[in-house]
Amino acid sequence: MRIGRVLAAALAVPLAGLLPVGAAQADPDPNLTISQVVLGRTSVAVSGLNTYPINVTVKGGYNSSEPGDAGLVLNVVLERTGGTGPRDSIVSADLKRTGGTVQNGTWTGRLNVASTANGTFKVTGVMTGPYGAPDPGTPVDPTPYSGQTITVKGTNLPKITASVNPRVVPWDKPYSITWAVTNTATGKPYGSRIPIGLGVDTPCAEGGSPMYKTGTNGLITKSYTAYDGGAMNCAHVYADPYYVAGQWLFVAHPAIVSAVPSKTSAPVGTVVPVNGSVYRVGSCSVQLQRLYGASQWRTVSSAAVRQSGRFTVNAQPSYKGLIPYRAYFPTCHNIVAGVSKTFYIRGT
């Protein structure tokens, strides 16, 4: 089912950039060689939603005589080596060639350092840009380069939270999400209208979310049309070309469970298969429960829900008489717990 695959992608999306960890990438571009990367500063302090731009200079070459490569841009990648913060890596804006030739030139531009990059980062590579390109296509890996480090003192870091209405969204029904941008140091909004990208599905993993603005209270409410359970929602506050803060979620949907025994009566001790389904769900588990006493349901069998949404669990009447059963689906991913109608098997 689609929900399992997309959920895995959502859990893998890092604050490193627009691409999910583990996304298919090509090897480093064999035409690119790097001889030097210089950062204009080795320490910065940045607060809140601001970014601190520092100069970046790259010397290197690109072994190509194609006319289209005359405008080649580069991006420098830095990865965390110390400290704590919500970002694992940062990347420069597109660096343009300002001297020499494509084969032996100098590229310059800015690294926009966000407060969420609190800690120490090291230059680990350079890649051909623009960042996130080609679209569609597979971006190249950075060409490794061990370079300078920069220490970032980030304060008043932004955080994005979300409130979904209704909390559990009926299948194929519209819903709304109120996104809130707050200062983690104060727990309050920043008091200004904040540009924010709000996306659904593909833009959440690959970038390109439509842009909006919050109110001065840091809030924005957006209505969404009905999507299936595998559609990811996201909100991003950007710094060129990555994002300062982000939030991803799947709205909660109810489990719709059905179950029917293959027999309605069987001798005591006989295994009775019970077939059922969970609406639009796969790769989760389901439990067969039997009623003990007046109100206590206990699990007597369990099974995996197949990719088709179907499952089979086994009942086994333990005494003579009418025995109540139900199929119980525990909360899995963004599908909340649910039960089937009670059904009965008579032990004979």
C-alpha positions in Angstrom: 0.0 0.0 0.0 1.1 3.5 -0.7 0.8 4.7 2.9 3.7 2.5 4.1 6.1 3.7 1.4 5.3 7.3 1.7 5.5 7.2 5.5 9.0 5.7 5.3 10.0 8.6 3.1 8.5 11.1 5.6 10.4 9.6 8.5 13.6 9.9 6.4 13.3 13.5 5.4 16.1 15.4 7.2 16.6 19.1 8.0 19.6 18.8 5.8 17.7 19.9 2.7 14.9 19.1 0.3 15.8 15.5 -0.4 15.0 12.5 1.9 17.8 10.5 3.4 18.4 7.4 1.3 16.9 9.0 -1.9 18.5 7.7 -5.0 21.5 9.7 -6.0 24.2 9.5 -8.6 27.9 9.3 -7.9 29.9 12.6 -7.7 30.2 14.3 -11.1 33.5 13.0 -12.6 34.0 16.2 -14.4 34.2 18.3 -11.3 37.5 18.9 -9.4 37.9 21.2 -6.4 41.2 22.7 -5.3 40.1 25.1 -2.6 37.0 26.2 -0.6 37.3 29.3 1.6 34.7 30.5 4.1 34.6 34.2 4.9 34.1 33.5 8.6 34.7 30.6 10.9 32.2 31.6 13.6 28.8 33.4 13.6 26.0 34.2 15.9 22.4 34.2 14.5 19.1 34.5 16.2 15.5 33.5 15.4 14.4 33.5 11.8 17.4 35.6 10.6 20.2 34.2 8.6 23.8 35.3 8.6 25.3 35.4 5.1 29.0 34.7 4.8 31.1 34.8 1.7 32.2 31.5 0.1 34.9 31.1 -2.6 35.5 27.9 -4.5 38.4 27.3 -6.9 38.2 24.3 -9.2 37.4 23.2 -12.6 34.8 21.4 -14.7 36.1 19.3 -17.5 33.6 20.3 -20.2 33.6 22.3 -23.3 29.8 22.2 -23.7 28.4 25.7 -24.3 25.7 25.1 -21.7 28.2 24.6 -19.0 29.5 28.2 -19.2 26.9 29.2 -16.6 27.6 26.2 -14.3 26.9 26.9 -10.6 28.2 25.1 -7.5 26.9 24.4 -4.0 29.1 23.8 -1.0 27.9 21.3 1.5 28.7 21.4 5.3 27.9 18.6 7.8 27.6 18.8 11.5 30.6 17.7 13.5 29.7 19.0 17.0 27.0 20.6 19.1 23.3 19.9 19.0 20.5 21.3 16.9 17.8 20.3 14.5 20.0 20.5 11.4 22.5 17.8 10.3 23.9 19.8 7.4 23.7 23.1 5.6 24.4 24.1 2.0 25.4 27.3 0.3 23.3 29.2 -2.2 24.2 28.8 -5.8 27.8 30.0 -6.4 28.4 31.7 -9.7 31.7 31.8 -11.7 33.3 35.2 -11.1 36.8 34.5 -12.5 38.8 32.3 -14.9 37.2 29.6 -17.1 34.9 26.8 -16.5 37.9 24.4 -16.7 39.9 26.5 -14.2 37.9 29.1 -12.4 36.7 30.8 -9.3 33.1 30.6 -8.0 31.8 32.9 -5.3 28.5 33.5 -3.4 27.0 33.2 0.0 26.3 30.6 2.7 23.1 31.7 4.5 23.6 30.4 8.0 20.4 29.7 10.0 20.0 29.7 13.8 18.9 26.1 13.6 22.5 25.3 12.5 23.5 25.7 16.1 26.9 23.9 16.6 29.9 23.2 14.5 29.9 22.4 10.8 32.6 21.3 8.4 32.9 21.7 4.6 32.7 18.1 3.3 32.0 18.5 -0.4 31.0 20.6 -3.4 28.3 19.7 -5.9 27.2 21.0 -9.3 24.0 23.0 -8.9 21.5 24.4 -8.8 20.7 22.7 -5.5 18.1 20.0 -5.9 18.4 19.9 -9.7 17.7 18.3 -12.1 14.0 18.3 -11.7 12.9 15.7 -12.7 16.0 13.6 -12.4 18.6 12.4 -10.0 20.9 14.9 -8.4 24.6 14.1 -8.1 26.4 13.4 -4.9 28.9 16.1 -3.7 32.5 15.8 -4.7 34.3 15.1 -1.4 36.4 18.0 0.0 37.7 18.3 3.5 37.6 21.9 4.3 37.1 24.6 7.0 34.8 24.4 9.9 32.4 27.1 11.1 30.9 27.4 14.6 27.4 28.7 14.8 25.8 30.1 18.0 22.1 29.8 17.3 19.6 31.4 19.7 15.8 31.7 19.7 15.4 28.8 17.3 12.1 28.6 15.4 9.8 25.6 15.7 6.8 24.7 13.6 3.9 22.8 15.1 0.6 21.7 13.6 -3.0 21.2 14.7 -5.3 19.2 12.4 -9.0 19.8 12.3 -10.7 17.3 12.7 -8.1 15.5 14.7 -9.1 12.2 13.0 -10.0 12.9 9.4 -12.7 10.7 7.8 -11.5 9.1 4.7 -11.9 11.1 1.5 -13.1 14.2 3.4 -11.5 17.7 3.5 -9.6 18.9 6.5 -7.6 21.9 7.7 -4.3 22.4 9.4 -3.3 25.3 11.6 0.5 25.7 11.4 2.3 27.7 14.1 5.8 29.2 14.0 7.1 29.9 17.5 10.3 30.9 19.2 11.6 27.9 21.2 13.3 30.2 23.8 10.1 32.0 24.7 7.3 29.8 23.4 5.8 32.8 21.7 5.4 34.0 18.1 8.0 36.3 16.6 5.4 39.1 16.0 5.9 39.3 12.3 4.4 37.8 9.2 6.6 34.9 8.2 6.9 33.5 4.7 6.2 29.8 4.9 6.0 27.0 2.3 3.0 24.6 2.7 3.0 21.5 0.6 1.3 18.2 0.1 2.9 14.9 -1.1 5.8 15.4 -3.6 6.9 18.9 -2.7 7.3 17.7 0.9 10.1 15.4 -0.2 11.5 17.2 -3.2 10.8 20.9 -2.6 8.7 23.4 -4.4 5.9 23.9 -1.8 3.7 27.0 -2.6 4.5 30.0 -0.4 2.2 31.7 2.0 2.6 34.1 5.0 1.6 33.6 8.6 -0.2 36.2 10.6 1.8 38.3 13.1 0.7 35.7 15.7 2.7 33.1 13.8 -0.4 31.2 12.7 -1.7 30.2 9.3 -4.7 27.9 8.7 -4.9 26.1 5.4 -7.8 24.0 4.1 -7.0 20.9 2.1 -9.0 18.7 -0.2 -9.4 15.0 0.5 -6.2 12.9 0.0 -5.7 9.2 0.6 -3.8 8.1 3.7 -0.4 8.3 2.0 -0.4 12.0 1.4 2.2 13.9 3.4 1.6 17.4 4.6 4.5 19.8 5.4 5.4 23.3 6.3 8.8 24.9 5.7 10.5 28.2 6.6 13.2 28.7 4.0 16.7 30.1 3.8 18.2 30.0 0.3 18.5 27.2 -0.7 17.6 25.0 2.2 15.0 25.5 5.0 15.5 27.0 8.5 12.7 24.9 10.1 10.3 22.3 8.9 7.4 20.0 10.0 6.0 17.0 8.3 2.9 14.9 9.1 0.3 12.5 7.9 -3.2 13.4 9.1 -4.8 10.7 11.2 -7.5 8.5 9.6 -9.8 6.0 11.2 -9.3 2.3 10.9 -12.2 0.7 9.1 -12.1 -3.0 10.0 -14.3 -5.9 8.9 -14.0 -9.6 9.8 -16.1 -12.7 9.0 -15.5 -16.2 10.3 -15.3 -19.0 7.8 -17.7 -21.0 10.0 -20.2 -19.8 12.5 -20.0 -23.1 14.6 -17.3 -25.6 15.1 -16.3 -28.3 17.6 -14.4 -27.1 20.7 -10.7 -26.9 19.9 -11.2 -26.6 16.1 -9.3 -23.8 14.3 -11.7 -21.5 12.5 -10.0 -19.0 10.0 -11.4 -15.5 10.2 -11.0 -13.4 7.1 -11.2 -9.6 7.1 -9.8 -6.4 5.7 -8.7 -2.9 6.9 -9.6 -0.1 4.6 -6.6 1.3 2.7 -4.0 -0.2 5.0 -1.2 -2.6 4.5 2.0 -3.6 6.4 0.4 -3.4 9.8 -0.9 -6.0 12.2 -4.4 -7.0 13.4 -5.6 -8.9 16.4 -8.4 -11.3 17.0 -10.0 -10.7 20.4 -12.4 -12.8 22.4 -14.7 -11.5 25.1 -14.0 -12.7 28.6 -16.7 -12.0 31.2 -18.9 -9.0 30.6 -16.4 -6.5 29.2 -12.8 -7.7 29.0 -11.5 -8.3 25.5 -8.3 -10.4 25.2 -6.2 -11.1 22.1 -6.2 -14.8 21.1 -4.6 -14.5 17.6 -2.8 -12.0 15.5 -1.6 -11.6 11.9 -0.1 -9.1 9.4 -2.3 -7.1 7.2 -1.3 -7.9 3.6 -0.6 -5.2 1.1 -4.0 -5.8 -0.3 -5.5 -4.8 3.0 -6.7 -8.3 3.7 -5.8 -10.5 6.7 -6.6 -13.9 8.2 -6.6 -14.7 11.9 -7.6 -17.9 13.6 -10.3 -18.5 16.2 -10.5 -21.6 18.3 -13.6 -22.2 20.3 -12.6 -23.2 23.8 -16.0 -24.1 25.2 -19.5 -25.1 24.1 -21.8 -22.1 23.5 -21.9 -18.8 21.7 -18.5 -17.0 21.9 -18.1 -13.3 21.0 -15.1 -12.3 18.8 -13.9 -9.1 17.2 -11.0 -8.0 15.0 -8.9 -5.2 16.6 -6.6 -3.0 14.7 -4.0 -1.2 16.9 -2.9 2.3 15.9 -0.4 2.0 13.1 1.4 4.9 11.4 -1.3 7.5 11.0 -4.3 5.1 11.1 -5.9 5.2 14.6 -7.1 2.1 16.4 -10.4 0.5 15.4 -12.5 -2.7 15.7 -14.8 -4.7 13.6 -18.4 -5.5 14.5 -18.7 -8.2 17.1 -19.3 -11.7 15.5 -20.0 -15.0 17.1 -18.8 -18.6 16.7 -20.7 -21.3 18.5 -18.5 -24.0 20.1 -20.1 -27.4 19.8 
